[in-house]
């Protein structure tokens, strides 16, 4: 996998891909975790984070209501 070769984080919303990545020893983040981490590091602000999440949901990404 490219993430393993580059020693990078795999970011996905696919639970099967995340499971496989973790089995292979790859650090994996859910897309929402990436957004939250970016917010914590002040890479994006609260409005941008909200806009990104709303855009993802609007374009078909399933998001559990209890997640955020």
NORNOR-V995004 format. One record per pair of residues at least 4 apart in sequence whose C-alpha atoms are under 7 Angstrom apart, sorted by the first residue. I is the first residue (numbers start at 1). J is the second residue. D is the distance in whole Angstrom. If there is no record, write none. Layout:
# NORNOR-V995004
I | J | D
I | J | D
This chain:
# NORNOR-V995004
1 | 5 | 6
2 | 6 | 6
3 | 7 | 6
3 | 8 | 5
3 | 9 | 6
3 | 10 | 6
4 | 8 | 6
4 | 26 | 6
9 | 26 | 7
9 | 27 | 5
9 | 28 | 6
9 | 29 | 7
10 | 27 | 6
10 | 28 | 5
10 | 29 | 6
11 | 28 | 6
11 | 29 | 5
11 | 30 | 6
11 | 31 | 6
12 | 18 | 7
12 | 29 | 7
12 | 30 | 5
12 | 31 | 6
13 | 30 | 5
13 | 31 | 6
14 | 18 | 6
15 | 19 | 6
16 | 20 | 6
17 | 21 | 6
18 | 22 | 6
18 | 28 | 6
19 | 23 | 6
20 | 24 | 6
21 | 25 | 6
21 | 26 | 5
21 | 28 | 7
22 | 26 | 5
22 | 27 | 6
22 | 28 | 7
29 | 33 | 6
29 | 34 | 6
30 | 34 | 6
31 | 35 | 6
32 | 36 | 6
33 | 37 | 6
34 | 38 | 6
35 | 39 | 6
35 | 49 | 6
36 | 40 | 6
37 | 41 | 6
38 | 42 | 6
38 | 43 | 5
38 | 44 | 6
39 | 43 | 6
39 | 44 | 5
39 | 45 | 6
39 | 46 | 7
39 | 49 | 7
44 | 48 | 6
44 | 49 | 7
45 | 49 | 6
46 | 50 | 6
47 | 51 | 6
48 | 52 | 6
49 | 53 | 6
50 | 54 | 6
51 | 55 | 6
52 | 56 | 6
53 | 57 | 6
54 | 58 | 6
55 | 59 | 6
56 | 60 | 6
56 | 61 | 5
57 | 61 | 5
57 | 62 | 6
57 | 63 | 7
